[in-house]
Amino acid sequence: MVNRCVCHEVPFWAIAALAKQGESFEQIREATHCCQGCGTCEPYVRKVIATGATSLPLLTPEEQDEIMAEARRRAEAERAAGPPGVPDQAE
């Protein structure tokens, strides 16, 4: 089972607690430095944020790819939508 970011020794329960407080992936990344070392924990951290689970089985390469593809889709959709609170300038 995987239960922490190895590079920075951050347990997933701490990440789940931050997510429960409403922190975004980027805010958690900045606060904990997770996903900024070897990067292996990123799909796990994203799954912890999405599910609240604090101990995860090893993810298959396909599961990791799926999680990261979803993260890219969400980021692209957010970029396309523009900053929050800014009205669309198209006429």
N, CA, C and O atoms as a GROMACS GRO file, in nm:
protein
  364
    1MET      N    1   0.085  -0.118   0.000
    1MET     CA    2   0.000   0.000   0.000
    1MET      C    3   0.089   0.125   0.000
    1MET      O    4   0.200   0.125   0.055
    2VAL      N    5   0.037   0.228  -0.063
    2VAL     CA    6   0.109   0.356  -0.071
    2VAL      C    7   0.034   0.453   0.019
    2VAL      O    8  -0.087   0.470   0.007
    3ASN      N    9   0.109   0.517   0.110
    3ASN     CA   10   0.041   0.605   0.205
    3ASN      C   11   0.114   0.738   0.228
    3ASN      O   12   0.084   0.809   0.324
    4ARG      N   13   0.209   0.769   0.140
    4ARG     CA   14   0.282   0.895   0.159
    4ARG      C   15   0.361   0.935   0.035
    4ARG      O   16   0.388   0.852  -0.052
    5CYS      N   17   0.396   1.062   0.029
    5CYS     CA   18   0.493   1.112  -0.068
    5CYS      C   19   0.630   1.077  -0.010
    5CYS      O   20   0.666   1.125   0.098
    6VAL      N   21   0.704   0.995  -0.080
    6VAL     CA   22   0.832   0.947  -0.028
    6VAL      C   23   0.938   1.059  -0.026
    6VAL      O   24   1.014   1.070   0.070
    7CYS      N   25   0.942   1.139  -0.130
    7CYS     CA   26   1.046   1.244  -0.138
    7CYS      C   27   1.039   1.342  -0.021
    7CYS      O   28   1.142   1.386   0.030
    8HIS      N   29   0.918   1.376   0.020
    8HIS     CA   30   0.901   1.479   0.123
    8HIS      C   31   0.839   1.424   0.251
    8HIS      O   32   0.806   1.501   0.342
    9GLU      N   33   0.821   1.290   0.259
    9GLU     CA   34   0.768   1.224   0.379
    9GLU      C   35   0.638   1.287   0.428
    9GLU      O   36   0.619   1.310   0.547
   10VAL      N   37   0.548   1.315   0.333
   10VAL     CA   38   0.418   1.371   0.368
   10VAL      C   39   0.315   1.258   0.362
   10VAL      O   40   0.292   1.200   0.256
   11PRO      N   41   0.253   1.226   0.476
   11PRO     CA   42   0.153   1.119   0.476
   11PRO      C   43   0.027   1.165   0.402
   11PRO      O   44  -0.009   1.282   0.403
   12PHE      N   45  -0.038   1.068   0.339
   12PHE     CA   46  -0.158   1.100   0.264
   12PHE      C   47  -0.271   1.149   0.352
   12PHE      O   48  -0.360   1.220   0.304
   13TRP      N   49  -0.271   1.114   0.482
   13TRP     CA   50  -0.376   1.167   0.570
   13TRP      C   51  -0.366   1.318   0.580
   13TRP      O   52  -0.468   1.386   0.593
   14ALA      N   53  -0.243   1.373   0.573
   14ALA     CA   54  -0.225   1.518   0.577
   14ALA      C   55  -0.278   1.583   0.449
   14ALA      O   56  -0.338   1.691   0.454
   15ILE      N   57  -0.258   1.517   0.337
   15ILE     CA   58  -0.308   1.568   0.210
   15ILE      C   59  -0.461   1.562   0.209
   15ILE      O   60  -0.527   1.656   0.165
   16ALA      N   61  -0.517   1.452   0.258
   16ALA     CA   62  -0.663   1.438   0.264
   16ALA      C   63  -0.724   1.547   0.354
   16ALA      O   64  -0.830   1.601   0.324
   17ALA      N   65  -0.656   1.578   0.463
   17ALA     CA   66  -0.706   1.682   0.554
   17ALA      C   67  -0.708   1.818   0.485
   17ALA      O   68  -0.803   1.894   0.501
   18LEU      N   69  -0.603   1.850   0.409
   18LEU     CA   70  -0.600   1.976   0.336
   18LEU      C   71  -0.709   1.980   0.229
   18LEU      O   72  -0.774   2.083   0.210
   19ALA      N   73  -0.730   1.870   0.161
   19ALA     CA   74  -0.834   1.864   0.059
   19ALA      C   75  -0.972   1.882   0.123
   19ALA      O   76  -1.059   1.949   0.067
   20LYS      N   77  -0.991   1.824   0.239
   20LYS     CA   78  -1.119   1.836   0.310
   20LYS      C   79  -1.145   1.980   0.351
   20LYS      O   80  -1.260   2.022   0.364
   21GLN      N   81  -1.038   2.056   0.371
   21GLN     CA   82  -1.050   2.198   0.406
   21GLN      C   83  -1.076   2.284   0.282
   21GLN      O   84  -1.096   2.405   0.293
   22GLY      N   85  -1.077   2.221   0.163
   22GLY     CA   86  -1.107   2.294   0.040
   22GLY      C   87  -0.985   2.336  -0.041
   22GLY      O   88  -0.998   2.407  -0.140
   23GLU      N   89  -0.867   2.291   0.001
   23GLU     CA   90  -0.746   2.327  -0.073
   23GLU      C   91  -0.744   2.255  -0.209
   23GLU      O   92  -0.784   2.139  -0.219
   24SER      N   93  -0.698   2.325  -0.312
   24SER     CA   94  -0.687   2.267  -0.446
   24SER      C   95  -0.558   2.186  -0.458
   24SER      O   96  -0.472   2.191  -0.370
   25PHE      N   97  -0.546   2.113  -0.567
   25PHE     CA   98  -0.423   2.038  -0.592
   25PHE      C   99  -0.303   2.131  -0.587
   25PHE      O  100  -0.204   2.102  -0.520
   26GLU      N  101  -0.312   2.243  -0.658
   26GLU     CA  102  -0.197   2.336  -0.662
   26GLU      C  103  -0.163   2.391  -0.524
   26GLU      O  104  -0.045   2.404  -0.490
   27GLN      N  105  -0.264   2.422  -0.443
   27GLN     CA  106  -0.239   2.472  -0.308
   27GLN      C  107  -0.174   2.365  -0.221
   27GLN      O  108  -0.083   2.394  -0.144
   28ILE      N  109  -0.222   2.242  -0.234
   28ILE     CA  110  -0.163   2.132  -0.158
   28ILE      C  111  -0.021   2.107  -0.204
   28ILE      O  112   0.068   2.084  -0.121
   29ARG      N  113   0.002   2.112  -0.332
   29ARG     CA  114   0.136   2.093  -0.388
   29ARG      C  115   0.234   2.197  -0.332
   29ARG      O  116   0.346   2.164  -0.292
   30GLU      N  117   0.190   2.322  -0.329
   30GLU     CA  118   0.276   2.429  -0.277
   30GLU      C  119   0.301   2.415  -0.128
   30GLU      O  120   0.412   2.438  -0.080
   31ALA      N  121   0.197   2.378  -0.054
   31ALA     CA  122   0.209   2.367   0.092
   31ALA      C  123   0.296   2.249   0.136
   31ALA      O  124   0.370   2.259   0.234
   32THR      N  125   0.287   2.137   0.062
   32THR     CA  126   0.355   2.015   0.105
   32THR      C  127   0.481   1.983   0.025
   32THR      O  128   0.564   1.903   0.069
   33HIS      N  129   0.495   2.044  -0.091
   33HIS     CA  130   0.603   2.016  -0.186
   33HIS      C  131   0.590   1.879  -0.252
   33HIS      O  132   0.679   1.835  -0.324
   34CYS      N  133   0.477   1.811  -0.227
   34CYS     CA  134   0.452   1.683  -0.294
   34CYS      C  135   0.442   1.708  -0.445
   34CYS      O  136   0.403   1.816  -0.489
   35CYS      N  137   0.477   1.608  -0.521
   35CYS     CA  138   0.471   1.612  -0.667
   35CYS      C  139   0.578   1.703  -0.725
   35CYS      O  140   0.573   1.737  -0.844
   36GLN      N  141   0.674   1.744  -0.644
   36GLN     CA  142   0.781   1.831  -0.690
   36GLN      C  143   0.919   1.767  -0.679
   36GLN      O  144   1.021   1.830  -0.709
   37GLY      N  145   0.921   1.641  -0.636
   37GLY     CA  146   1.048   1.568  -0.628
   37GLY      C  147   1.057   1.478  -0.750
   37GLY      O  148   1.076   1.525  -0.862
   38CYS      N  149   1.044   1.351  -0.727
   38CYS     CA  150   1.052   1.255  -0.838
   38CYS      C  151   0.924   1.253  -0.921
   38CYS      O  152   0.926   1.212  -1.037
   39GLY      N  153   0.810   1.299  -0.862
   39GLY     CA  154   0.684   1.304  -0.935
   39GLY      C  155   0.601   1.177  -0.930
   39GLY      O  156   0.488   1.176  -0.979
   40THR      N  157   0.655   1.071  -0.874
   40THR     CA  158   0.584   0.944  -0.870
   40THR      C  159   0.454   0.954  -0.791
   40THR      O  160   0.359   0.882  -0.820
   41CYS      N  161   0.447   1.041  -0.693
   41CYS     CA  162   0.328   1.048  -0.608
   41CYS      C  163   0.213   1.125  -0.671
   41CYS      O  164   0.102   1.120  -0.618
   42GLU      N  165   0.233   1.196  -0.780
   42GLU     CA  166   0.126   1.282  -0.832
   42GLU      C  167  -0.005   1.209  -0.858
   42GLU      O  168  -0.109   1.257  -0.813
   43PRO      N  169  -0.006   1.096  -0.928
   43PRO     CA  170  -0.136   1.031  -0.946
   43PRO      C  171  -0.198   0.986  -0.814
   43PRO      O  172  -0.320   0.986  -0.798
   44TYR      N  173  -0.114   0.948  -0.719
   44TYR     CA  174  -0.164   0.909  -0.588
   44TYR      C  175  -0.222   1.029  -0.513
   44TYR      O  176  -0.330   1.019  -0.455
   45VAL      N  177  -0.152   1.140  -0.515
   45VAL     CA  178  -0.200   1.261  -0.448
   45VAL      C  179  -0.333   1.304  -0.511
   45VAL      O  180  -0.426   1.340  -0.439
   46ARG      N  181  -0.342   1.299  -0.642
   46ARG     CA  182  -0.468   1.336  -0.708
   46ARG      C  183  -0.581   1.241  -0.667
   46ARG      O  184  -0.694   1.285  -0.650
   47LYS      N  185  -0.551   1.114  -0.652
   47LYS     CA  186  -0.652   1.017  -0.610
   47LYS      C  187  -0.692   1.040  -0.464
   47LYS      O  188  -0.810   1.028  -0.430
   48VAL      N  189  -0.598   1.074  -0.380
   48VAL     CA  190  -0.628   1.106  -0.239
   48VAL      C  191  -0.722   1.227  -0.235
   48VAL      O  192  -0.821   1.226  -0.162
   49ILE      N  193  -0.692   1.329  -0.313
   49ILE     CA  194  -0.776   1.450  -0.315
   49ILE      C  195  -0.917   1.415  -0.365
   49ILE      O  196  -1.016   1.463  -0.310
   50ALA      N  197  -0.925   1.332  -0.466
   50ALA     CA  198  -1.055   1.297  -0.525
   50ALA      C  199  -1.138   1.206  -0.436
   50ALA      O  200  -1.261   1.216  -0.435
   51THR      N  201  -1.073   1.116  -0.362
   51THR     CA  202  -1.147   1.013  -0.289
   51THR      C  203  -1.141   1.024  -0.137
   51THR      O  204  -1.228   0.972  -0.067
   52GLY      N  205  -1.040   1.091  -0.085
   52GLY     CA  206  -1.021   1.097   0.059
   52GLY      C  207  -0.950   0.976   0.116
   52GLY      O  208  -0.923   0.970   0.236
   53ALA      N  209  -0.919   0.879   0.031
   53ALA     CA  210  -0.846   0.759   0.076
   53ALA      C  211  -0.706   0.799   0.120
   53ALA      O  212  -0.644   0.886   0.058
   54THR      N  213  -0.656   0.736   0.225
   54THR     CA  214  -0.522   0.773   0.274
   54THR      C  215  -0.420   0.660   0.261
   54THR      O  216  -0.304   0.678   0.296
   55SER      N  217  -0.463   0.547   0.212
   55SER     CA  218  -0.375   0.435   0.185
   55SER      C  219  -0.426   0.368   0.058
   55SER      O  220  -0.538   0.318   0.054
   56LEU      N  221  -0.343   0.369  -0.044
   56LEU     CA  222  -0.386   0.322  -0.175
   56LEU      C  223  -0.304   0.202  -0.221
   56LEU      O  224  -0.185   0.193  -0.190
   57PRO      N  225  -0.366   0.111  -0.294
   57PRO     CA  226  -0.288   0.002  -0.353
   57PRO      C  227  -0.200   0.060  -0.463
   57PRO      O  228  -0.226   0.169  -0.514
   58LEU      N  229  -0.099  -0.014  -0.501
   58LEU     CA  230  -0.017   0.030  -0.613
   58LEU      C  231  -0.106   0.047  -0.734
   58LEU      O  232  -0.186  -0.040  -0.767
   59LEU      N  233  -0.092   0.160  -0.801
   59LEU     CA  234  -0.169   0.186  -0.922
   59LEU      C  235  -0.099   0.123  -1.040
   59LEU      O  236   0.023   0.126  -1.050
   60THR      N  237  -0.177   0.065  -1.129
   60THR     CA  238  -0.118   0.012  -1.251
   60THR      C  239  -0.077   0.129  -1.339
   60THR      O  240  -0.125   0.240  -1.319
   61PRO      N  241   0.012   0.106  -1.435
   61PRO     CA  242   0.047   0.214  -1.528
   61PRO      C  243  -0.076   0.270  -1.598
   61PRO      O  244  -0.083   0.390  -1.624
   62GLU      N  245  -0.172   0.184  -1.629
   62GLU     CA  246  -0.293   0.231  -1.696
   62GLU      C  247  -0.376   0.322  -1.604
   62GLU      O  248  -0.430   0.423  -1.649
   63GLU      N  249  -0.386   0.286  -1.477
   63GLU     CA  250  -0.458   0.370  -1.381
   63GLU      C  251  -0.389   0.504  -1.364
   63GLU      O  252  -0.454   0.608  -1.358
   64GLN      N  253  -0.256   0.503  -1.356
   64GLN     CA  254  -0.181   0.627  -1.345
   64GLN      C  255  -0.204   0.714  -1.467
   64GLN      O  256  -0.226   0.835  -1.454
   65ASP      N  257  -0.199   0.655  -1.585
   65ASP     CA  258  -0.221   0.730  -1.709
   65ASP      C  259  -0.361   0.791  -1.712
   65ASP      O  260  -0.378   0.905  -1.754
   66GLU      N  261  -0.460   0.714  -1.668
   66GLU     CA  262  -0.599   0.762  -1.666
   66GLU      C  263  -0.614   0.882  -1.573
   66GLU      O  264  -0.678   0.980  -1.609
   67ILE      N  265  -0.557   0.874  -1.455
   67ILE     CA  266  -0.564   0.983  -1.358
   67ILE      C  267  -0.497   1.108  -1.414
   67ILE      O  268  -0.552   1.218  -1.403
   68MET      N  269  -0.381   1.093  -1.473
   68MET     CA  270  -0.308   1.208  -1.526
   68MET      C  271  -0.378   1.265  -1.650
   68MET      O  272  -0.376   1.386  -1.671
   69ALA      N  273  -0.438   1.180  -1.733
   69ALA     CA  274  -0.512   1.228  -1.850
   69ALA      C  275  -0.633   1.311  -1.804
   69ALA      O  276  -0.662   1.415  -1.863
   70GLU      N  277  -0.701   1.266  -1.701
   70GLU     CA  278  -0.814   1.342  -1.647
   70GLU      C  279  -0.767   1.477  -1.592
   70GLU      O  280  -0.835   1.577  -1.611
   71ALA      N  281  -0.652   1.480  -1.526
   71ALA     CA  282  -0.598   1.606  -1.474
   71ALA      C  283  -0.567   1.702  -1.588
   71ALA      O  284  -0.593   1.821  -1.578
   72ARG      N  285  -0.512   1.649  -1.698
   72ARG     CA  286  -0.483   1.734  -1.815
   72ARG      C  287  -0.612   1.787  -1.877
   72ARG      O  288  -0.619   1.903  -1.916
   73ARG      N  289  -0.716   1.702  -1.887
   73ARG     CA  290  -0.845   1.745  -1.943
   73ARG      C  291  -0.905   1.857  -1.859
   73ARG      O  292  -0.955   1.956  -1.913
   74ARG      N  293  -0.900   1.841  -1.728
   74ARG     CA  294  -0.955   1.945  -1.640
   74ARG      C  295  -0.877   2.076  -1.652
   74ARG      O  296  -0.937   2.183  -1.656
   75ALA      N  297  -0.745   2.067  -1.658
   75ALA     CA  298  -0.663   2.187  -1.671
   75ALA      C  299  -0.691   2.258  -1.803
   75ALA      O  300  -0.700   2.381  -1.807
   76GLU      N  301  -0.706   2.182  -1.911
   76GLU     CA  302  -0.737   2.242  -2.041
   76GLU      C  303  -0.874   2.308  -2.039
   76GLU      O  304  -0.891   2.417  -2.094
   77ALA      N  305  -0.971   2.245  -1.976
   77ALA     CA  306  -1.105   2.302  -1.967
   77ALA      C  307  -1.104   2.432  -1.885
   77ALA      O  308  -1.172   2.528  -1.920
   78GLU      N  309  -1.026   2.434  -1.777
   78GLU     CA  310  -1.015   2.555  -1.695
   78GLU      C  311  -0.948   2.667  -1.772
   78GLU      O  312  -0.990   2.782  -1.763
   79ARG      N  313  -0.844   2.634  -1.849
   79ARG     CA  314  -0.777   2.736  -1.930
   79ARG      C  315  -0.872   2.791  -2.036
   79ARG      O  316  -0.875   2.912  -2.060
   80ALA      N  317  -0.949   2.704  -2.098
   80ALA     CA  318  -1.043   2.746  -2.202
   80ALA      C  319  -1.154   2.834  -2.145
   80ALA      O  320  -1.202   2.925  -2.212
   81ALA      N  321  -1.194   2.808  -2.021
   81ALA     CA  322  -1.300   2.885  -1.958
   81ALA      C  323  -1.252   3.022  -1.913
   81ALA      O  324  -1.333   3.113  -1.893
   82GLY      N  325  -1.122   3.039  -1.898
   82GLY     CA  326  -1.067   3.166  -1.853
   82GLY      C  327  -1.071   3.178  -1.703
   82GLY      O  328  -1.121   3.090  -1.634
   83PRO      N  329  -1.018   3.288  -1.652
   83PRO     CA  330  -1.015   3.308  -1.507
   83PRO      C  331  -1.156   3.318  -1.450
   83PRO      O  332  -1.246   3.371  -1.515
   84PRO      N  333  -1.177   3.268  -1.329
   84PRO     CA  334  -1.309   3.278  -1.267
   84PRO      C  335  -1.348   3.423  -1.246
   84PRO      O  336  -1.264   3.506  -1.210
   85GLY      N  337  -1.475   3.453  -1.267
   85GLY     CA  338  -1.525   3.588  -1.242
   85GLY      C  339  -1.499   3.687  -1.353
   85GLY      O  340  -1.538   3.803  -1.342
   86VAL      N  341  -1.435   3.644  -1.462
   86VAL     CA  342  -1.409   3.734  -1.574
   86VAL      C  343  -1.511   3.702  -1.682
   86VAL      O  344  -1.514   3.590  -1.733
   87PRO      N  345  -1.595   3.801  -1.718
   87PRO     CA  346  -1.696   3.772  -1.820
   87PRO      C  347  -1.633   3.746  -1.957
   87PRO      O  348  -1.526   3.797  -1.989
   88ASP      N  349  -1.704   3.666  -2.035
   88ASP     CA  350  -1.660   3.634  -2.171
   88ASP      C  351  -1.658   3.763  -2.253
   88ASP      O  352  -1.756   3.838  -2.251
   89GLN      N  353  -1.550   3.791  -2.323
   89GLN     CA  354  -1.534   3.912  -2.402
   89GLN      C  355  -1.583   3.898  -2.546
   89GLN      O  356  -1.580   3.994  -2.622
   90ALA      N  357  -1.627   3.777  -2.582
   90ALA     CA  358  -1.674   3.755  -2.720
   90ALA      C  359  -1.804   3.831  -2.743
   90ALA      O  360  -1.892   3.835  -2.657
   91GLU      N  361  -1.814   3.891  -2.864
   91GLU     CA  362  -1.937   3.964  -2.895
   91GLU      C  363  -2.000   3.903  -3.017
   91GLU      O  364  -2.105   3.949  -3.061
   0.00000   0.00000   0.00000
